[in-house]
Amino acid sequence: MTEQLPKLETLLDQSIGSDKPYIKDLAKDNKYLEWLVNIKSQRHALDGQYSVHVFLNAVEEGDVSLWPVSPHHVGTFTPFGQASGTGCENCKNQQAEHLEITGQIPLTVALIERYLAGIVQDISAETVVPYLTEHLHWRVESVSVSLPHLLRFLQPSFHI
């Protein structure tokens, strides 16, 4: 016997009640802030073999292969740099010039999930800046060099 799904009206009544948060309440006057992490680093740092993982809340410090499946993981920035012994002439020039690149990791969807879970009251600057100050974390996954070495190449920040 096949189970029958509840009618759409029943699902809506159960998931959208007066005690539940509404996503539409986040966009007053159809406007909201888009939240991003901006990352700036050298493309070929650590022989081009590193990733920056961004988290909202605790970071499991153990097995780095589990970082992307953590419920706190919100994104990864991975430059496609080359090792110092590369045969690519353009890459060698970029290495000599310490070419810097940038990337962004969106946070808005993760913040909306936290709103729906009752963790943040909205996604306004007044709420999100203190939340990010306390809960935004990043870690570097490297193949070839100890991680403290990368800190001089990486400049994470967030601005409003």
N, C-alpha and C positions, 0 to 999 in steps of 0.2 A: 504494500500500500504506500502510495506517495504522500508525503506530508504536504499540506497546503500552506502556503505563505499567508500571513494575515493580509487583509485588504489594505490598500494604500492609506485610506482614511484612518484606520486603526494604528498603523505605524506612525503616521504624522501626529496623531493625538498622544501617543506614548512618548515620542521624541521631542515634540515641540509643545511644552506646556508652559503655564505662567511662571513656573519655578525654574525653567530652563533658559540658558542664555541664547540670544538670537545673534546670528552673524550680522544681520542687517543693522543691528545697533552699533556696530563698530565703525560704520561709514556714515556718520552724521553728515547731512547735506551732500551725500554721495561722494564724500572725500575721506581719505584715510592716509596715514603715513606708511610708506613702504620701508621696511627695515632690512638692512643689508650689512654684512661684514665685508669690509674692503681689506684686501691683503696685497701687500707690496713686498716683493722679494727678488733676489737675483735668480734669473732663469737657470743658470748652470751651477748654483750652489750645491754643495754636497755631491759633486759629480752628476748633478741633474737627477738624482734619485731620491726624491723626498715628496712627501705629501703633508699638507696641513689639514688637520681634522678640527672641526668646530663643534662644540657641544653647548647645550643649554642644560646646565646642572652637572651632576657628578660625572667624573671620568673614571672608567674602570682602568686602572693602571697596569693590569696584567697583560694578557694576550692582545697585542695590537690588531690581530686579524679579526677580533670581535668588535672593534670600535665602530665600524660602519653599521652593525646591526643593533647597536645600543639604542634604546628608546630616547636617549639624550643627544644622540648624534644628529646634527642638522645639515652637514655637508662636508665636502672634501675639495681642497684646491691642490691640484697636482700639475706642476709645470713639466713640460716635456723637454728638459735640458739634456745635455750630453756629457759624457765623461771627459776628463781632461785629455785623454789620448784619442779623441775622436778624429776621424779623417775628414770631417766636414769643415771646410775652410770658413764658411759663414759662422758656424758654431764657435770655432776658435777665435774669430774676431769678436764675437759677442762675449766670450769668456774674458778676453783681454780688456774689453770695455766695461766689464761687470754689468752687463745688460740687466736692467730691472724690468720686471713685468708686474702686472696687477691682475687681480681676480676678485670676484664677488661671490659671496654665498648668501642667498636670500634667507631671511629669518622670519618674514611675515607669516608664512603658513604655520611654522612651528609656534609662533606666538599666538596665532588664532587657535591652534589646538590647545594651548595652555589656557586660553580664555574659555573655551568650551568645557575644559576640565575644571574650571573654577580656580585656577592657579593665579592668573592675573585678572584684574577687573576690567581692563580694556587694553587697547594698543596705542594709547596716547603717549606722548613724550614723558608726561608726568609719571606715568606708571612704568613704562618700558625702560627708561634710562636707569632708574635704581635697580630694576630687575636684572638688566644686562650687566650692570656694574658688579652685582653679586654672583650671577649665575652663568655668564658667558665665559667659556674656557676654550682653550685651543691646545693641541698637542701636535708635535711633529713626528712623523714616522720616517725613518731614514734607513737606507740599506747599507751605507758605507762609512758614515762619520758619526761621532757622538753628537747627541742632540744639542747640548749647550753651544756648540760651535755655530749652529744655525742662527741663534738668537741675534747675532750682529747683522744678519742678512734680512731678517724678517721684521716688519714694522706693522703689527696689527693695530687697528684703531677703529673707533666708531664715532661719528659726528652726527649732529642733527642739523 
